[in-house]
Amino acid sequence: MKPNTFSLRLSLAALALCLWLPAQAQNIAIVNGKPVPTARLEVLLQQATRGGQVPVTPEIAARVREEAALREIFAQEAERRGVARSPAYRAQMELARQTLLIRELFAQWQRDNPVTEAEARAEYERVRREEAGTEFRARHILVETEDEARRLIAQIRGGADFAELATRHSKDPGSARIGGDLDFARPEAYVPEFGQALARLQRGQVTENPVRTQFGWHIIRLDETREVQFPPFESVRPQIEQQLAQTRLQQFQLSLRDGARTDFRFSQ
C-alpha cells in the first residue's frame, strides 16, 4: 500500500469516528468520576481496524467505545486492589515498556532510512546479473533401478513416446502426471549429477546412459533452452524494497548489539 493511500484511509477512519462522537467531545465517558479521553478511543479504533485497513462501521465504533469504557472500569478496580504494586505487574510493565520502545525505535529508524527507488533498482540489476544465463526445459523419467532405466532408453530409441513413458513409469509424482515435464530451470537448480548431465545435452537429445542421483535413476531429455526470464522491475519493486528494508534493519540491530558494552556472550 502506498503511504499516501494509507494516510488517506487513516484520515477517513478518524473522520468516520468523529461522526459517531458527540460534537466537540473530549471524553467518551466518565467512570467513577474519571474521564475516558477520546484519544484513547482513537488508539483502540486503529487497533480494531488494523491501522485503517478495515473500514470503520457504526458497529465497530460502538464496540470500541464500549471496550474503552470497560477497560477503564476494570483498570480502576485493579488499581483499587493494589495490582499495580505487585512484583508480577511491575515485571510485565517493564517488558511492555521495552517492547513499545523497541518497536518505535525500529519504526522510527526505518522512517528515517527509507529504501530509495535507485537502491531498489540497483538491487534488481545486481540479481539480474547474478542470475543471468541459460534456462533448460527438460523432461525426465525417474525409476528405481538402472536396468529399468536402460530398458526405457531402448524403447525411446525405438520410437516410443517419452512423455507417455514418463506418465506410465516415472516415480516422480510431481512431473509424471505431465509427461515428465520439469519446466524451465537452470542446471544449478538440480542436484549436481542431474544438472551436469542436463547441461551436456543438445536440444531434443536424450541421455545415452541413465543418470544416478540420490533419488534414483533418471532418463533426461532436453526440450528447449532460453535466456533467464526476469519480471519487470515495477512488478517486484515492493518485494525488493521490503527485503532491503528488513536487511538494513537487521544490520542496524547488529550494530547496536556489537557496539554495546556487555559481558553477555551472544550465540552469533
C-alpha positions as CSV (number, residue, x, y, z in Angstrom):
1,M,0.0,0.0,0.0
2,K,1.3,3.5,-0.9
3,P,2.0,5.8,2.0
4,N,-0.5,8.5,0.8
5,T,-3.2,5.8,0.4
6,F,-2.5,4.6,4.0
7,S,-2.7,8.2,5.3
8,L,-5.9,8.8,3.4
9,R,-7.5,5.7,5.0
10,L,-6.5,6.8,8.5
11,S,-7.9,10.2,7.8
12,L,-11.2,8.7,6.7
13,A,-11.2,6.4,9.7
14,A,-10.7,9.4,12.0
15,L,-13.5,11.3,10.2
16,A,-15.9,8.4,10.4
17,L,-15.1,8.1,14.1
18,C,-16.0,11.7,14.7
19,L,-19.4,11.2,13.1
20,W,-20.3,8.9,15.9
21,L,-18.9,11.0,18.8
22,P,-20.7,14.0,20.4
23,A,-19.7,17.3,18.8
24,Q,-16.5,18.7,20.4
25,A,-16.4,15.8,23.0
26,Q,-13.2,15.5,24.8
27,N,-14.2,12.3,26.7
28,I,-16.3,9.4,25.7
29,A,-17.4,8.6,29.2
30,I,-16.9,9.4,32.9
31,V,-16.2,6.3,35.0
32,N,-16.4,6.8,38.8
33,G,-15.5,10.4,38.3
34,K,-12.6,9.8,36.0
35,P,-12.8,10.7,32.3
36,V,-12.1,8.3,29.5
37,P,-10.5,10.5,26.8
38,T,-11.4,10.4,23.1
39,A,-7.7,10.0,22.3
40,R,-7.7,6.5,23.9
41,L,-10.7,5.5,21.8
42,E,-8.8,6.6,18.6
43,V,-5.9,4.3,19.5
44,L,-8.2,1.4,20.2
45,L,-10.1,2.1,16.9
46,Q,-6.8,1.9,14.9
47,Q,-6.0,-1.4,16.5
48,A,-9.5,-2.8,15.8
49,T,-9.3,-1.7,12.1
50,R,-5.7,-2.9,11.7
51,G,-4.4,0.6,11.2
52,G,-7.1,1.7,8.9
53,Q,-7.1,-1.3,6.6
54,V,-10.6,-2.4,7.8
55,P,-13.5,0.1,7.1
56,V,-14.9,1.8,10.2
57,T,-18.5,0.9,10.6
58,P,-21.0,2.1,13.3
59,E,-20.9,-1.4,14.8
60,I,-17.1,-1.3,15.1
61,A,-17.2,2.2,16.6
62,A,-19.8,1.2,19.1
63,R,-17.9,-1.9,20.1
64,V,-14.7,0.0,20.6
65,R,-16.4,2.7,22.7
66,E,-17.8,0.0,24.9
67,E,-14.4,-1.6,25.2
68,A,-12.8,1.7,26.2
69,A,-15.3,2.2,29.0
70,L,-15.0,-1.4,30.2
71,R,-11.2,-1.1,30.2
72,E,-11.4,1.9,32.5
73,I,-13.8,0.1,34.9
74,F,-11.5,-2.9,35.1
75,A,-8.3,-0.9,35.4
76,Q,-9.8,1.2,38.2
77,E,-10.7,-2.0,40.1
78,A,-7.2,-3.3,39.6
79,E,-5.8,-0.1,41.0
80,R,-8.1,-0.3,44.0
81,R,-6.9,-3.8,44.7
82,G,-3.2,-2.8,44.6
83,V,-2.5,-4.9,41.5
84,A,-0.1,-2.1,40.2
85,R,2.1,-2.6,43.2
86,S,2.6,-6.3,42.7
87,P,6.0,-7.6,41.5
88,A,4.4,-9.6,38.7
89,Y,2.7,-6.5,37.4
90,R,5.8,-4.4,37.6
91,A,7.8,-7.0,35.7
92,Q,5.3,-7.2,33.0
93,M,5.0,-3.5,32.7
94,E,8.8,-3.3,32.3
95,L,8.7,-5.8,29.4
96,A,5.8,-3.9,27.9
97,R,7.7,-0.6,28.2
98,Q,10.7,-2.2,26.5
99,T,8.6,-3.7,23.7
100,L,6.9,-0.4,22.9
101,L,10.2,1.5,23.0
102,I,12.0,-1.1,20.8
103,R,9.1,-1.2,18.3
104,E,9.0,2.6,18.0
105,L,12.8,2.7,17.7
106,F,12.9,0.4,14.8
107,A,9.9,2.1,13.2
108,Q,11.5,5.5,13.5
109,W,14.8,4.2,12.2
110,Q,13.1,2.8,9.1
111,R,11.2,6.0,8.5
112,D,14.5,7.9,8.7
113,N,16.2,5.5,6.4
114,P,13.8,4.6,3.6
115,V,14.8,2.4,0.7
116,T,15.0,4.7,-2.4
117,E,13.9,3.7,-5.9
118,A,17.6,3.9,-7.0
119,E,18.7,1.5,-4.3
120,A,15.8,-0.9,-5.2
121,R,16.7,-0.7,-8.9
122,A,20.4,-1.3,-8.2
123,E,19.5,-4.5,-6.2
124,Y,17.2,-5.6,-9.1
125,E,20.1,-5.2,-11.6
126,R,22.5,-7.0,-9.2
127,V,20.2,-10.0,-9.0
128,R,19.7,-9.9,-12.8
129,R,23.5,-10.0,-13.4
130,E,24.0,-12.9,-10.9
131,E,21.1,-14.9,-12.3
132,A,21.7,-14.3,-15.9
133,G,22.3,-17.3,-18.1
134,T,20.5,-20.1,-19.9
135,E,17.5,-22.0,-18.6
136,F,16.8,-25.5,-19.7
137,R,13.4,-27.1,-20.2
138,A,13.7,-30.8,-19.6
139,R,11.7,-33.9,-19.2
140,H,12.8,-36.8,-17.1
141,I,11.7,-40.3,-16.1
142,L,12.7,-41.5,-12.6
143,V,12.9,-45.2,-11.9
144,E,14.4,-47.3,-9.1
145,T,16.9,-49.4,-10.9
146,E,19.5,-49.0,-13.7
147,D,18.2,-52.0,-15.6
148,E,14.7,-50.5,-15.8
149,A,16.1,-47.2,-16.9
150,R,18.1,-48.9,-19.7
151,R,15.1,-50.7,-20.9
152,L,13.2,-47.4,-21.2
153,I,16.0,-45.8,-23.0
154,A,16.0,-48.6,-25.5
155,Q,12.2,-48.1,-26.0
156,I,12.8,-44.4,-26.6
157,R,15.4,-45.1,-29.2
158,G,13.0,-47.4,-30.8
159,G,10.5,-44.6,-31.2
160,A,8.4,-44.8,-28.0
161,D,6.9,-41.5,-26.8
162,F,9.0,-40.1,-24.0
163,A,6.1,-38.3,-22.3
164,E,3.9,-41.4,-22.4
165,L,6.6,-43.5,-20.8
166,A,7.2,-40.8,-18.1
167,T,3.5,-40.9,-17.3
168,R,3.4,-44.6,-17.0
169,H,6.8,-45.4,-15.3
170,S,8.2,-42.3,-13.6
171,K,8.4,-42.4,-9.8
172,D,8.4,-38.6,-9.6
173,P,4.8,-37.7,-8.6
174,G,5.2,-34.0,-9.5
175,S,6.3,-34.5,-13.1
176,A,5.0,-37.9,-14.1
177,R,1.4,-36.7,-14.5
178,I,2.5,-34.1,-17.0
179,G,4.8,-36.4,-19.0
180,G,7.9,-35.7,-17.0
181,D,8.0,-32.0,-17.8
182,L,10.2,-30.0,-15.4
183,D,9.6,-26.6,-16.9
184,F,12.4,-24.1,-17.3
185,A,15.2,-24.1,-14.8
186,R,18.9,-23.5,-14.6
187,P,21.1,-26.7,-14.3
188,E,22.3,-25.4,-10.9
189,A,18.7,-25.7,-9.6
190,Y,19.0,-29.5,-9.7
191,V,21.3,-31.9,-7.7
192,P,24.8,-31.8,-9.3
193,E,24.6,-35.2,-11.1
194,F,21.3,-34.3,-12.8
195,G,22.3,-30.7,-13.6
196,Q,25.6,-31.6,-15.1
197,A,24.0,-34.3,-17.4
198,L,21.3,-31.8,-18.5
199,A,23.9,-29.1,-19.3
200,R,25.7,-31.5,-21.7
201,L,22.6,-32.3,-23.8
202,Q,21.7,-30.7,-27.1
203,R,18.1,-29.7,-27.8
204,G,16.0,-32.9,-28.4
205,Q,18.7,-35.2,-27.1
206,V,18.1,-37.9,-24.5
207,T,20.8,-39.1,-22.1
208,E,22.6,-42.1,-23.6
209,N,23.0,-43.7,-20.2
210,P,20.9,-43.4,-17.0
211,V,21.9,-40.7,-14.6
212,R,22.1,-41.8,-11.0
213,T,21.2,-39.4,-8.1
214,Q,20.1,-39.7,-4.5
215,F,16.5,-40.1,-5.8
216,G,17.1,-43.0,-8.2
217,W,17.9,-43.4,-11.9
218,H,17.0,-40.7,-14.4
219,I,16.4,-40.6,-18.1
220,I,16.7,-36.9,-19.2
221,R,15.6,-35.2,-22.4
222,L,16.3,-31.6,-23.2
223,D,13.4,-29.9,-25.0
224,E,14.2,-26.2,-25.1
225,T,16.6,-23.5,-23.9
226,R,16.2,-19.8,-23.3
227,E,17.8,-16.9,-21.6
228,V,16.7,-16.5,-18.0
229,Q,13.4,-14.5,-17.8
230,F,13.0,-11.7,-15.3
231,P,9.8,-9.9,-14.3
232,P,9.7,-6.1,-14.9
233,F,11.2,-4.0,-12.1
234,E,7.9,-2.4,-11.1
235,S,6.2,-5.7,-10.6
236,V,8.8,-6.8,-8.0
237,R,9.8,-3.4,-6.6
238,P,7.7,-3.8,-3.4
239,Q,9.2,-7.1,-2.5
240,I,12.7,-5.8,-3.2
241,E,12.1,-2.7,-1.0
242,Q,10.7,-4.8,1.8
243,Q,13.7,-7.2,1.6
244,L,16.2,-4.4,1.6
245,A,14.5,-2.6,4.5
246,Q,14.5,-5.8,6.5
247,T,18.2,-6.4,5.8
248,R,19.1,-2.9,6.8
249,L,17.1,-3.1,10.0
250,Q,18.9,-6.3,10.9
251,Q,22.2,-4.6,10.2
252,F,21.2,-1.7,12.4
253,Q,20.2,-4.1,15.2
254,L,23.6,-5.9,14.9
255,S,25.4,-2.6,15.0
256,L,23.7,-1.7,18.3
257,R,24.5,-5.2,19.7
258,D,28.1,-5.1,18.7
259,G,28.6,-1.5,19.9
260,A,27.2,-2.2,23.4
261,R,29.5,-2.7,26.4
262,T,28.3,-6.0,27.9
263,D,29.7,-9.2,29.3
264,F,27.0,-11.3,27.7
265,R,28.1,-13.7,25.0
266,F,25.7,-13.8,22.1
267,S,25.4,-17.0,20.1
268,Q,26.3,-15.4,16.8
